Amino acid sequence: MSEENKNRTVKVTLDRKFGVSEKPERRPRRDDDREERGGREGRSFDRGERKFGDRKPFGDRDDRRFNRDGDSRFDRERRPRRDGDDRGSFGGREGRRPFGDKRFGDRRPRREFASAGAPIYRQRPEEQKEEVEEVLDEAALEARVAQAEASEDSNFNPPWFKKLLALTTEKGREREGRFLGEGVHVVQELVSHHRELVIGVYMTEGFNDEALIEQINEAEIKLNILTEEQMKKISSTVTTQGIVAVARIASKKPVYESSRSVITLVDAVQDPGNLGTLFRTSLGFGSDGMILGRGTVSPFNPKVVRGSSGTFLRVPFEFDVDLVDQINFLRSKGYTIIATDLHAKQSLRQIPQNKLRKMAFLVGNEGAGTNPYFIELADETVKIPMSSELESLNVAVAHGILSYEAAQIQEDLK
């Protein structure tokens, strides 16, 4: 481009008003105007008697646009890119400019930002994603035990290890009268608060929590070493923490004769994680106990133990109980039986306070809810006030809300 054409282009650019857009359909162009705006002498925009607005059929190579270097758009796309090419430059191929040295008209393709390592929004980085703990189901655990018992290799599966492995199943726990507490927090809880129940602790050679090891030794609990493969076999999770405790099955019954009390009746809650959360909530809000009806998962299930962080033994409870007999028993002890029901007309605080000194909540199964027959046996039914956009809450969430309100009511009654 000649020096005169460059000056002409700059002049036209500066004479235009900043921020004003001139649309071609509202301002007809003249041939001389096109010549001036094109900035190229000796070149016409009417090729071969074509007029403004005419279009040739798609694929006609004669109708192609040129860049400011005189290269066609097609040639430029096909030419391999060289190091040092600067797509943002108007005045030819210059060396790359430092990042941030941006000139008028520069535009970087979006893919260059991605290749430069810029963050992609609305996506969480891999290192920030929460790890989801994979848990084995009961069928997989029973199959693993059956395989070990069928093995005749006493070196690989010695008798003492087969008994330990049997504790991963419900049948094995009932037969041995023992259960497994897996993980750092669970073992620490059992050693700190239930030393009399702990029979032994097993860990891998790579386990390096010195504080917990010292605590176990101070409690004079036998410490045993397992291989990584053995630890994986007795673990209910795919990724182990390298430590597990063996303890006797035991529980403390609730005291029903107290003047004020809050009890939870559990009807056929089958998810171990939910039951573990019910135990933690009960402990957190000072509940006096839990009654686990028939059809509810065992409180000594490894997933329940982990879900409660081992604190379930600090909550007095009875399990495998006939809830009809228990409801009648609690009513004879002065308890008001309160069931949660979506069709209830009142909240917990609307019940007269003289009925709330001793109360027993009735919470039900995750899918089917509380048995309608049990609801008929209840003295009161309550609902949790919430938005009409949601029909119901998870059983553990609903229990947490009711436990909090019950704790506040008990405090007001003092």
BELDA-V193260 format. One line per field, one symbol per residue. burial: I if it has 24 or more other ideal C-beta (glycine too) atoms within 12 Angstrom, else O. A space follows every 50 residues. Layout:
burial: ???
This chain:
burial: OOOOOOOOIOOOOOOOOOOOOOOOOOOOOOOOOOOOOIIOOOOOIOOOOO OOOOOOOOOOOOOOOOOOOOOOOOOOOOOOOOOOOIIOOOOOOOOOOOOO OOOOOOOOOOOOOOOOOOOOOOOOOOOOOOOOOOIIOIOOIOOIIOOIOO OOOOOOIOOOIIIIIIIIIIOIIOOIOIIIIIIIIIIIIIIIIIOOIIII IIIIOOIOOOOIIOIIOOIOIOIIOIOOOIIOIIIIIOOIIIIIIIIIIO IOOIOIOOOIIIIIIIIIIIIIIIIIIIIIIIIOIOIIIIIIIIIIIIII IIIIIIIIIIIIIIIIIIIOIOIOOIIOOIIOIOIIIIIIIOOOOOOIOO IOOOIIIIIIIIIIIIOOIIIOOIIOIIIIIIIIOOOOOOOIIIIIOIII IIIIIIIOIIOOOO
